[in-house]
Amino acid sequence: MKALILVDHGSTVEEANALLEDVADKARAYSDSPFDMVEHCHMELCEPSIEDAFRKCVAAGASDITVHPYFLVPGRHSKSDIPRMVAEAARDFPQVSYRVTEPLGLHDKIIEVVFERSLG
């Protein structure tokens, strides 16, 4: 079973945290998804944590987990902190393969969204 975990920074503003849950819901509903399950979590400041999401995926039967930092640009969190936290969460599950992807970054679709938002 393949799982996707979306992770953002986390915030003390509940609306910001709820946005990632909405993204995860849209990913779950996506008809061409290559993943059997999609979870969301936050790096810090609120729950669920990276460890919580990883454990939930494993408990549901995931043996292959992809963690995607829902960040726009690479930085310390996506390059260092999140990979370290995922490795810590995976330590108790040596039978589970996992990877941490690059953040959203520069992609033609991002430019389309910028234009769409800019034009109202």
C-alpha positions as a Markdown table, in Angstrom:
| # | Residue | x | y | z |
|---|---|---|---|---|
| 1 | Met | 0.0 | 0.0 | 0.0 |
| 2 | Lys | 1.3 | 3.4 | -1.0 |
| 3 | Ala | 0.7 | 6.5 | 1.2 |
| 4 | Leu | 1.3 | 10.2 | 0.7 |
| 5 | Ile | 1.9 | 12.5 | 3.7 |
| 6 | Leu | 1.6 | 16.2 | 3.1 |
| 7 | Val | 3.4 | 18.3 | 5.7 |
| 8 | Asp | 3.5 | 22.0 | 6.2 |
| 9 | His | 5.1 | 24.1 | 8.9 |
| 10 | Gly | 2.1 | 24.3 | 11.2 |
| 11 | Ser | 0.7 | 27.5 | 12.6 |
| 12 | Thr | -1.0 | 29.0 | 15.6 |
| 13 | Val | -3.7 | 30.3 | 13.1 |
| 14 | Glu | -6.3 | 27.5 | 12.8 |
| 15 | Glu | -7.3 | 28.6 | 9.3 |
| 16 | Ala | -3.8 | 28.1 | 8.0 |
| 17 | Asn | -3.7 | 24.5 | 9.5 |
| 18 | Ala | -7.1 | 23.8 | 8.0 |
| 19 | Leu | -5.9 | 24.7 | 4.5 |
| 20 | Leu | -3.6 | 21.7 | 4.5 |
| 21 | Glu | -6.4 | 19.4 | 5.5 |
| 22 | Asp | -8.4 | 20.7 | 2.6 |
| 23 | Val | -5.5 | 20.0 | 0.2 |
| 24 | Ala | -5.3 | 16.5 | 1.6 |
| 25 | Asp | -9.0 | 16.0 | 1.1 |
| 26 | Lys | -8.7 | 17.2 | -2.6 |
| 27 | Ala | -5.7 | 14.8 | -3.1 |
| 28 | Arg | -7.8 | 11.9 | -1.6 |
| 29 | Ala | -10.6 | 12.7 | -4.0 |
| 30 | Tyr | -8.3 | 12.9 | -7.1 |
| 31 | Ser | -9.4 | 10.2 | -9.4 |
| 32 | Asp | -5.9 | 9.5 | -10.9 |
| 33 | Ser | -4.1 | 9.4 | -7.6 |
| 34 | Pro | -1.2 | 6.9 | -7.5 |
| 35 | Phe | -1.6 | 6.7 | -3.7 |
| 36 | Asp | -3.9 | 4.4 | -1.7 |
| 37 | Met | -4.1 | 6.9 | 1.2 |
| 38 | Val | -3.3 | 10.6 | 1.8 |
| 39 | Glu | -2.6 | 12.1 | 5.2 |
| 40 | His | -1.6 | 15.6 | 6.3 |
| 41 | Cys | 0.5 | 16.8 | 9.2 |
| 42 | His | 2.4 | 19.7 | 10.5 |
| 43 | Met | 6.1 | 20.1 | 11.3 |
| 44 | Glu | 5.5 | 22.0 | 14.5 |
| 45 | Leu | 3.1 | 24.1 | 16.5 |
| 46 | Cys | 0.1 | 21.9 | 16.1 |
| 47 | Glu | -1.2 | 18.3 | 15.6 |
| 48 | Pro | -1.1 | 15.9 | 13.9 |
| 49 | Ser | 2.7 | 15.6 | 13.9 |
| 50 | Ile | 4.9 | 14.0 | 11.3 |
| 51 | Glu | 5.2 | 11.0 | 13.6 |
| 52 | Asp | 1.4 | 10.8 | 14.1 |
| 53 | Ala | 0.8 | 10.7 | 10.3 |
| 54 | Phe | 3.6 | 8.2 | 9.7 |
| 55 | Arg | 2.3 | 5.9 | 12.4 |
| 56 | Lys | -1.3 | 6.2 | 11.0 |
| 57 | Cys | -0.2 | 5.2 | 7.5 |
| 58 | Val | 1.8 | 2.2 | 8.8 |
| 59 | Ala | -1.2 | 1.1 | 11.0 |
| 60 | Ala | -3.4 | 1.3 | 7.9 |
| 61 | Gly | -1.0 | -1.0 | 6.0 |
| 62 | Ala | 1.2 | 1.3 | 4.2 |
| 63 | Ser | 4.6 | -0.1 | 3.2 |
| 64 | Asp | 5.7 | 2.7 | 0.9 |
| 65 | Ile | 5.4 | 6.3 | 2.2 |
| 66 | Thr | 6.1 | 9.5 | 0.3 |
| 67 | Val | 6.4 | 12.6 | 2.4 |
| 68 | His | 5.8 | 15.9 | 0.5 |
| 69 | Pro | 6.8 | 19.2 | 2.2 |
| 70 | Tyr | 3.9 | 21.5 | 1.2 |
| 71 | Phe | 6.3 | 24.4 | 1.0 |
| 72 | Leu | 6.9 | 26.7 | -2.0 |
| 73 | Val | 10.7 | 26.9 | -1.9 |
| 74 | Pro | 13.5 | 24.7 | -0.5 |
| 75 | Gly | 14.9 | 25.8 | 2.8 |
| 76 | Arg | 16.1 | 24.5 | 6.1 |
| 77 | His | 12.8 | 22.9 | 7.0 |
| 78 | Ser | 12.3 | 21.0 | 3.7 |
| 79 | Lys | 16.0 | 20.1 | 3.3 |
| 80 | Ser | 17.0 | 19.3 | 6.8 |
| 81 | Asp | 14.3 | 19.4 | 9.5 |
| 82 | Ile | 11.5 | 17.4 | 7.8 |
| 83 | Pro | 13.8 | 14.6 | 6.5 |
| 84 | Arg | 15.3 | 14.3 | 10.0 |
| 85 | Met | 11.8 | 14.1 | 11.6 |
| 86 | Val | 10.6 | 11.6 | 9.0 |
| 87 | Ala | 13.7 | 9.4 | 9.6 |
| 88 | Glu | 13.0 | 9.5 | 13.3 |
| 89 | Ala | 9.3 | 8.6 | 12.7 |
| 90 | Ala | 10.4 | 5.7 | 10.4 |
| 91 | Arg | 13.0 | 4.3 | 12.9 |
| 92 | Asp | 10.5 | 1.9 | 14.4 |
| 93 | Phe | 9.3 | 0.6 | 11.0 |
| 94 | Pro | 12.4 | -0.8 | 9.1 |
| 95 | Gln | 10.0 | -2.8 | 6.8 |
| 96 | Val | 8.5 | 0.5 | 5.5 |
| 97 | Ser | 10.2 | 2.3 | 2.6 |
| 98 | Tyr | 9.9 | 6.1 | 2.6 |
| 99 | Arg | 11.1 | 9.2 | 0.8 |
| 100 | Val | 10.9 | 12.9 | 1.2 |
| 101 | Thr | 10.2 | 14.9 | -2.0 |
| 102 | Glu | 11.3 | 18.3 | -3.0 |
| 103 | Pro | 8.9 | 21.1 | -2.1 |
| 104 | Leu | 6.6 | 22.6 | -4.7 |
| 105 | Gly | 9.2 | 24.9 | -6.1 |
| 106 | Leu | 9.1 | 26.2 | -9.7 |
| 107 | His | 6.7 | 24.4 | -11.9 |
| 108 | Asp | 4.7 | 25.6 | -14.9 |
| 109 | Lys | 1.5 | 24.9 | -13.0 |
| 110 | Ile | 2.6 | 27.3 | -10.2 |
| 111 | Ile | 3.0 | 30.0 | -12.7 |
| 112 | Glu | -0.5 | 29.4 | -14.0 |
| 113 | Val | -1.8 | 29.7 | -10.5 |
| 114 | Val | 0.1 | 33.0 | -10.0 |
| 115 | Phe | -1.4 | 34.4 | -13.1 |
| 116 | Glu | -4.9 | 33.2 | -12.2 |
| 117 | Arg | -4.7 | 34.7 | -8.7 |
| 118 | Ser | -3.2 | 37.9 | -10.1 |
| 119 | Leu | -6.0 | 38.4 | -12.6 |
| 120 | Gly | -8.7 | 37.9 | -9.9 |
